[in-house]
Amino acid sequence: MTPIKLILVDDHAVVRSGLRRLLELNKCIDVIAEADCGELAYQRYGEL
């Protein structure tokens, strides 16, 4: 099964870190990038 790839977006670094740790426990989810705002997330999406 191919893992779900996602970009984690939240303006609080601590929240992103906690969510990433929880999501990484699930082998079906792959956090490929992080961003602190929608604009940066959109830019990272284009790069990936």
N, C-alpha and C positions, 0 to 999 in steps of 0.2 A: 504494500500500500504506500502510495506517495504521500509524504507529509504535507500538511497545510502550511504554506509560507505566509508569514504576516509581518507587517511593520507595526511596531508598538508605538503608540502616540499618546503622550500625556505631558502636561507642562511641569509636573513634579518628578524630579529624578528619583526620589525615594519610591514613589508609587511605581514608576516604570521598572525599577530594579526588583521590587517585590513581585510584580506581575510576571516579569520575565522568569524569575525563579520558579514560580508556580507553573507557568506554561511549559517550561523546560522539563518538568516532571512527566509530561505527556509526550510520548514518542511520536505521536501523530501531528505534532505542531512544531514548526521550526521558525523561531524568531530571527528574521534575516536582517533587521535593522531597527533602529529606534529614532524617534524624533520628539522634539518638545513642542511642536506646533504643526498645524495642518499644512502650512506652506512648505516647511522643511520635509514633511512626510511626502508630499507630492513630488518634491525635487528628488528625494531618495528613491521613490518609486520609479521615476524616469531613469535613474542611473542603474537600477537593478533590472 
